[in-house]
Structures are given as structure tokens and as C-alpha cells.
Amino acid sequence: MRNALNAARPRRAARRLRLTAAALAAASALALSACDTAATGGSPVTDVSVAPDAGKPGTVLDRPFEKPDLVLTDTTGKPYDLRERTEGKPTLVYFGYTHCPDVCPLTMSNIAEAMRRLPAADRDKLEVVFITTDPERDTPAELAKWLPSAGDPSFVGLSGEFPKIQAGARRLGIGIDPPSRDKDGKVVSMHGAQVMAFSPKTDRGYVVYGEDTTAEQYAEDLPKLIRGEKP
């Protein structure tokens, strides 16, 4: 993974970019999306995504990311130290927001569906952390209402100051922009649409999944991720 990617920014374009295998190795297959509800037809705007290599749902990173030193607020209103609370646990981290019309709820739903296929002992080991990119609207109370319906009651929802969230995302090579309004007055949140998997053995993010990863693909990989193995 190249450090230069940490400064990558989402771009507004309704198109898809597919990289070659060589470029994918250099760019780590990070998918960037823009979510909003347009005035016409309620269609979401999708920015740029990168397909996984060789038909695999996840890309194993040559240089795993260090887990961000990030302390935010959970759905109970209490501080949540990401490093401390997920130490030694298989963890999936996703940055998104509750008003997203498609990518965010679909991603949470797919992970939840995959988790339901796991033995209970494995489900209890896995931590899924949803970090909002729209903290002004996504209060702890709002996340507490949304996450059980979009995903699973066990999912951790985190909110806090946007600059802190943005800095934490950048440490994982994920670009997010402050929410803004388009010409029609609709709120647009530009954010990376990838899920980062952290190993319980090293506490480093070593596998990244794009927005097109299905529940079936997560279900196939989760047992390996829980054991800290390469999928």
C-alpha cells in the first residue's frame, strides 16, 4: 500500500474505474463512493469503485494498516476507544452514514446476513464497527435506531467530531469529505465505501472489501478472518 493513497479524495463522477492487477497491487483496491438522494427519481450518486483482483471479494494488503488511535462516542453516549475495545478481536470497520440510500445499508445488511450463517461462538468473536461520516445528523441516538434495522443489534455505532473521524479514516487510506449540499439542497456525503478487516492476531487491517461484496462472499471469508487467516 502506498502512503500517497492516504491523501486520496473522493471525486464526483457517476462512473466505474477498473484498475489492472499491477495498479491494484499499488492502489489496494480502495472503493470511493458518493451517496445522496437526487431530486429526480431519488437515484443515488455513485462515484468510483475498484473491482477486486482475480474474482476474489477481498484484497489482501501487502502492507497492513495500523488500527487508528480513535476514541469516539458509542450509541450509549459513552467513549469508545477503537484500539482498546477491539484489541485481539477480529474486527470489520466501515465508514458511512444513516441517510445513505443504498451502499451503506446494503453493506451492513450483507455483513449481518453473513454473520447469521456463522456458529454462535464465531458470531460472538466478531466486532463490526460503523463509524459515521455525517456526525451532525448521526447522533448516538440516531445510530442506535438505525443499526439494528440496517444490520445487526451487535454492531457498534460511533459518532464524534468530524475532523477526528476524517483523520481516522485517512489512517486507513479511506477518503471522506464533510457533508455538503448539492444545487438542489440535498445533503451529499462523499466517503470511501470499503470495509477494512482487522486481524485478531496482529490488530492490523490486512484485507479490504469493496462495495460490491455480497453476503455470500462475506460468509465464505468470515470464518477465516475470525481465525486471523488470509481469505
C-alpha positions in Angstrom: 0.0 0.0 0.0 1.4 3.4 -1.0 1.4 6.1 1.6 0.3 8.6 -1.0 -3.1 6.9 -1.1 -3.8 8.2 2.4 -4.5 11.6 0.9 -6.8 10.2 -1.8 -10.1 12.2 -2.0 -13.5 11.1 -3.3 -14.4 12.5 -6.7 -17.8 13.3 -8.0 -18.3 11.1 -11.1 -21.1 8.6 -12.0 -18.7 6.1 -13.4 -16.6 3.0 -12.5 -12.9 2.7 -12.8 -11.2 -0.7 -13.0 -7.5 -1.0 -12.5 -5.1 -3.5 -13.9 -3.7 -6.1 -11.5 -0.4 -4.2 -11.2 -2.2 -0.9 -10.4 -4.5 -2.8 -8.0 -1.5 -4.0 -6.0 -0.2 -0.4 -5.8 -3.6 1.1 -5.0 -5.0 -1.5 -2.7 -8.4 -1.6 -4.4 -10.0 1.2 -2.4 -13.5 2.0 -3.5 -14.8 5.5 -3.2 -18.5 6.4 -3.3 -20.7 9.4 -3.0 -24.2 8.9 -1.6 -27.1 11.3 -1.8 -30.7 11.3 -2.9 -31.1 13.3 -6.1 -34.1 15.4 -6.7 -35.1 13.4 -9.8 -36.1 9.9 -9.2 -34.4 9.6 -5.8 -31.4 7.9 -7.5 -28.1 7.7 -5.5 -24.9 9.1 -7.0 -22.1 6.6 -7.1 -18.5 7.8 -7.6 -15.6 5.5 -8.2 -15.1 1.8 -7.3 -12.4 -0.7 -7.9 -13.0 -4.3 -8.6 -11.2 -7.0 -6.5 -8.5 -8.9 -8.3 -8.9 -12.4 -9.7 -12.6 -12.5 -8.8 -11.9 -12.5 -5.1 -14.2 -10.4 -2.9 -11.4 -9.1 -0.7 -7.9 -7.9 -1.4 -5.1 -8.9 1.0 -2.8 -6.0 1.6 0.9 -6.3 1.3 1.3 -3.6 3.9 -1.5 -3.9 6.5 -2.8 -0.7 8.1 -2.3 0.1 11.8 -5.5 0.4 13.6 -6.3 4.1 14.1 -5.9 5.6 17.6 -9.5 6.7 17.6 -11.8 7.5 20.6 -15.4 8.3 19.6 -18.9 8.1 21.2 -20.9 4.9 21.0 -24.7 4.5 20.9 -25.0 4.6 24.6 -23.2 8.0 24.8 -20.0 6.6 26.3 -16.5 6.9 25.0 -15.3 4.1 22.7 -11.6 3.5 22.2 -11.3 1.6 19.0 -7.9 0.2 19.7 -8.6 -0.8 23.3 -12.1 -2.2 22.7 -11.2 -4.3 19.7 -7.8 -5.5 20.7 -7.2 -9.1 19.9 -10.6 -9.4 18.2 -11.5 -9.9 14.5 -12.9 -6.6 13.5 -14.7 -5.1 10.5 -14.6 -1.3 10.2 -16.8 0.7 7.8 -17.3 4.5 7.4 -20.7 5.6 6.2 -23.9 7.4 7.2 -27.5 6.5 8.1 -29.1 8.7 5.4 -27.3 6.9 2.6 -29.9 5.4 0.3 -28.0 2.4 -0.9 -24.4 1.5 -0.3 -24.3 1.9 3.5 -27.4 -0.1 4.4 -26.6 -2.8 1.8 -23.1 -3.2 3.2 -24.4 -3.5 6.7 -27.2 -5.9 5.6 -24.7 -8.1 3.7 -22.4 -8.4 6.7 -25.3 -9.1 9.1 -26.6 -11.8 6.8 -23.2 -13.4 6.6 -22.9 -13.3 10.4 -26.2 -15.2 10.8 -24.7 -18.1 8.9 -21.8 -18.4 11.4 -21.8 -20.6 14.5 -22.8 -18.7 17.6 -19.3 -18.9 19.1 -17.8 -17.2 16.0 -20.5 -14.5 15.9 -19.6 -13.6 19.4 -16.0 -13.1 18.5 -16.5 -10.7 15.6 -16.8 -7.0 16.1 -18.4 -4.8 13.4 -17.9 -1.1 13.8 -19.8 1.5 11.8 -18.3 5.0 12.0 -20.5 7.8 10.7 -19.2 10.3 8.1 -22.2 12.6 8.9 -21.9 13.1 12.7 -24.1 16.2 12.7 -27.2 14.1 11.9 -25.9 10.7 13.0 -26.0 11.3 16.8 -25.5 8.3 19.1 -29.3 8.0 19.4 -29.8 8.0 15.7 -27.2 5.3 15.2 -28.8 3.3 18.0 -32.1 3.3 16.0 -30.6 2.7 12.6 -28.0 0.0 13.0 -30.3 -2.8 14.3 -32.6 -2.4 11.3 -29.9 -1.9 8.7 -27.6 -4.5 10.1 -27.5 -6.2 13.5 -28.0 -5.2 17.1 -24.5 -6.3 17.9 -23.0 -3.7 15.6 -21.1 -0.9 17.2 -22.1 2.6 16.0 -19.7 5.5 16.6 -20.1 9.3 16.2 -18.0 12.3 17.2 -16.2 15.3 15.8 -15.9 15.2 12.0 -12.1 16.1 11.9 -11.3 13.3 14.2 -13.3 10.8 12.1 -11.8 12.1 8.9 -8.3 11.7 10.3 -9.0 8.2 11.5 -10.3 7.2 8.0 -7.2 8.7 6.4 -5.0 6.4 8.5 -6.7 3.6 6.7 -6.3 5.1 3.2 -10.0 6.0 3.2 -11.1 9.4 1.9 -14.1 11.2 3.3 -15.4 14.7 2.8 -17.5 16.8 5.1 -21.2 16.5 4.2 -22.3 19.2 1.8 -25.4 20.3 -0.1 -25.8 20.0 -3.9 -27.5 22.6 -6.1 -30.9 21.1 -5.1 -30.3 21.4 -1.5 -29.8 17.7 -0.9 -27.1 16.6 1.5 -24.2 14.7 -0.1 -21.7 12.6 1.8 -18.6 11.7 -0.1 -16.9 8.7 1.6 -14.9 5.6 0.9 -17.2 2.5 0.5 -14.7 -0.2 1.6 -14.8 -2.4 4.6 -11.5 -2.9 6.4 -10.9 -6.3 8.2 -8.5 -6.3 11.1 -6.7 -9.5 12.2 -7.2 -10.7 15.8 -3.5 -11.8 15.7 -1.9 -8.5 14.7 -4.7 -5.9 15.2 -3.8 -4.6 11.7 -6.1 -4.0 8.8 -5.0 -6.6 6.3 -8.0 -7.2 4.0 -10.2 -4.7 2.2 -13.6 -5.3 0.7 -15.4 -3.2 -1.9 -19.0 -2.1 -2.1 -19.9 -5.0 -4.4 -19.1 -7.7 -1.9 -22.1 -9.9 -1.4 -23.4 -11.6 1.7 -22.4 -15.0 0.3 -18.8 -13.7 -0.2 -18.6 -12.3 3.3 -20.0 -15.6 4.6 -17.2 -17.5 2.8 -14.4 -15.3 4.2 -15.6 -14.5 7.7 -14.5 -17.8 9.3 -11.0 -17.2 8.0 -11.0 -13.6 9.1 -12.1 -14.7 12.6 -9.2 -17.0 12.8 -6.8 -14.3 11.5 -6.1 -16.2 8.3 -5.8 -14.9 4.7 -9.1 -15.4 2.8 
